[in-house]
């Protein structure tokens, strides 16, 4: 699981530099679910639903 989290963290930094925030929030949601950390789930949900 550590390798997966490290990969997602690296990918999140790359997406932040590219300003691809929709993909970043999607990966942040995956990372939160994998790590069993619910801190960012609400933020990601709000981001996806604010675009509608």
MDTraj code that builds the backbone (N, CA, C; nanometers):
import mdtraj as md
import numpy as np

residues = "UNK UNK UNK UNK UNK UNK UNK UNK UNK UNK UNK UNK UNK UNK UNK UNK UNK UNK UNK UNK UNK UNK UNK UNK UNK UNK UNK UNK UNK UNK UNK UNK UNK UNK UNK UNK UNK UNK UNK UNK UNK UNK UNK UNK UNK UNK UNK UNK UNK UNK UNK UNK".split()
xyz = np.array([
    [0.0818, -0.1183, 0.0000],
    [0.0000, 0.0000, 0.0000],
    [0.0875, 0.1265, 0.0000],
    [0.2028, 0.1216, 0.0620],
    [0.2914, 0.2385, 0.0654],
    [0.3367, 0.2785, -0.0746],
    [0.3626, 0.1791, -0.1572],
    [0.4069, 0.2081, -0.2941],
    [0.2944, 0.2782, -0.3706],
    [0.1732, 0.2330, -0.3517],
    [0.0583, 0.2936, -0.4188],
    [0.0392, 0.4379, -0.3743],
    [0.0466, 0.4612, -0.2443],
    [0.0311, 0.5968, -0.1908],
    [0.1430, 0.6871, -0.2419],
    [0.2653, 0.6357, -0.2446],
    [0.3787, 0.7146, -0.2942],
    [0.3594, 0.7491, -0.4419],
    [0.3117, 0.6525, -0.5206],
    [0.2854, 0.6775, -0.6624],
    [0.1786, 0.7850, -0.6798],
    [0.0708, 0.7739, -0.6026],
    [-0.0366, 0.8723, -0.6130],
    [0.0107, 1.0112, -0.5706],
    [0.0930, 1.0181, -0.4674],
    [0.1470, 1.1474, -0.4242],
    [0.2305, 1.2117, -0.5342],
    [0.3134, 1.1307, -0.5996],
    [0.3961, 1.1814, -0.7094],
    [0.3081, 1.2292, -0.8246],
    [0.2076, 1.1509, -0.8570],
    [0.1164, 1.1865, -0.9657],
    [0.0378, 1.3134, -0.9314],
    [-0.0016, 1.3287, -0.8048],
    [-0.0728, 1.4491, -0.7623],
    [0.0133, 1.5741, -0.7798],
    [0.1402, 1.5636, -0.7479],
    [0.2304, 1.6776, -0.7666],
    [0.2438, 1.7141, -0.9143],
    [0.2522, 1.6131, -1.0002],
    [0.2618, 1.6385, -1.1439],
    [0.1352, 1.7062, -1.1955],
    [0.0208, 1.6588, -1.1496],
    [-0.1058, 1.7171, -1.1942],
    [-0.1229, 1.8596, -1.1432],
    [-0.0747, 1.8849, -1.0223],
    [-0.0810, 2.0211, -0.9682],
    [0.0027, 2.1158, -1.0540],
    [0.1190, 2.0703, -1.0951],
    [0.2051, 2.1534, -1.1793],
    [0.1433, 2.1792, -1.3166],
    [0.0643, 2.0839, -1.3649],
    [-0.0037, 2.0997, -1.4937],
    [-0.1369, 2.1739, -1.4798],
    [-0.1789, 2.2005, -1.3561],
    [-0.3071, 2.2662, -1.3261],
    [-0.4257, 2.1826, -1.3741],
    [-0.4128, 2.0507, -1.3681],
    [-0.5218, 1.9593, -1.4032],
    [-0.5927, 1.9198, -1.2732],
    [-0.6772, 2.0105, -1.2245],
    [-0.7334, 1.9928, -1.0915],
    [-0.8436, 1.8875, -1.0849],
    [-0.9161, 1.8659, -1.1924],
    [-1.0189, 1.7610, -1.1901],
    [-0.9544, 1.6239, -1.1720],
    [-0.8492, 1.5975, -1.2466],
    [-0.7780, 1.4696, -1.2324],
    [-0.7110, 1.4611, -1.0954],
    [-0.6609, 1.5732, -1.0466],
    [-0.5973, 1.5746, -0.9142],
    [-0.6987, 1.5404, -0.8056],
    [-0.8181, 1.5962, -0.8135],
    [-0.9205, 1.5638, -0.7141],
    [-0.9640, 1.4184, -0.7247],
    [-0.9678, 1.3657, -0.8463],
    [-1.0035, 1.2240, -0.8636],
    [-0.8994, 1.1348, -0.7962],
    [-0.7711, 1.1646, -0.8185],
    [-0.6656, 1.0860, -0.7551],
    [-0.6627, 1.1076, -0.6042],
    [-0.6940, 1.2286, -0.5608],
    [-0.7006, 1.2560, -0.4175],
    [-0.8108, 1.1737, -0.3523],
    [-0.9218, 1.1578, -0.4215],
    [-1.0302, 1.0736, -0.3714],
    [-0.9850, 0.9283, -0.3630],
    [-0.9199, 0.8774, -0.4663],
    [-0.8675, 0.7404, -0.4629],
    [-0.7692, 0.7220, -0.3482],
    [-0.6792, 0.8186, -0.3330],
    [-0.5781, 0.8113, -0.2267],
    [-0.6442, 0.8087, -0.0887],
    [-0.7458, 0.8900, -0.0701],
    [-0.8163, 0.8935, 0.0578],
    [-0.8859, 0.7613, 0.0864],
    [-0.9452, 0.7033, -0.0156],
    [-1.0134, 0.5752, 0.0036],
    [-0.9147, 0.4623, 0.0316],
    [-0.8019, 0.4621, -0.0377],
    [-0.7010, 0.3581, -0.0172],
    [-0.6388, 0.3697, 0.1210],
    [-0.6096, 0.4915, 0.1636],
    [-0.5420, 0.5142, 0.2916],
    [-0.6400, 0.5149, 0.4089],
    [-0.7686, 0.4993, 0.3819],
    [-0.8720, 0.5032, 0.4857],
    [-0.8663, 0.6359, 0.5615],
    [-0.8448, 0.7419, 0.4858],
    [-0.8380, 0.8774, 0.5403],
    [-0.9532, 0.9561, 0.4795],
    [-1.0489, 0.9932, 0.5615],
    [-1.1698, 1.0569, 0.5095],
    [-1.1603, 1.2090, 0.5029],
    [-1.0443, 1.2645, 0.5295],
    [-1.0305, 1.4101, 0.5357],
    [-1.0594, 1.4781, 0.4020],
    [-1.0250, 1.4169, 0.2911],
    [-1.0383, 1.4828, 0.1608],
    [-1.1574, 1.4338, 0.0794],
    [-1.2302, 1.3371, 0.1302],
    [-1.3417, 1.2813, 0.0534],
    [-1.4500, 1.3865, 0.0311],
    [-1.4839, 1.4616, 0.1329],
    [-1.5872, 1.5647, 0.1200],
    [-1.5424, 1.6738, 0.0233],
    [-1.4164, 1.7140, 0.0312],
    [-1.3648, 1.8170, -0.0602],
    [-1.3723, 1.7706, -0.2050],
    [-1.3347, 1.6468, -0.2299],
    [-1.3395, 1.5933, -0.3660],
    [-1.4838, 1.5844, -0.4150],
    [-1.5741, 1.5398, -0.3286],
    [-1.7154, 1.5299, -0.3658],
    [-1.7701, 1.6675, -0.4032],
    [-1.7389, 1.7679, -0.3235],
    [-1.7858, 1.9042, -0.3524],
    [-1.7294, 1.9557, -0.4844],
    [-1.6044, 1.9260, -0.5100],
    [-1.5417, 1.9719, -0.6342],
    [-1.6110, 1.9109, -0.7553],
    [-1.6373, 1.7808, -0.7495],
    [-1.7013, 1.7146, -0.8630],
    [-1.8443, 1.7627, -0.8833],
    [-1.9149, 1.7903, -0.7755],
    [-2.0535, 1.8323, -0.7885],
    [-2.0682, 1.9818, -0.8146],
    [-1.9654, 2.0590, -0.7925],
    [-1.9739, 2.2018, -0.8222],
    [-1.9581, 2.2282, -0.9718],
    [-1.9051, 2.1311, -1.0453],
    [-1.8843, 2.1476, -1.1891],
    [-2.0125, 2.1227, -1.2683],
    [-2.1134, 2.0633, -1.2053],
    [-2.2373, 2.0270, -1.2755],
    [-2.3228, 2.1468, -1.3080],
])
top = md.Topology()
chain = top.add_chain()
for i, resn in enumerate(residues, 1):
    res = top.add_residue(resn, chain, resSeq=i)
    for name in ("N", "CA", "C"):
        top.add_atom(name, md.element.get_by_symbol(name[0]), res)
traj = md.Trajectory(xyz[None], top)
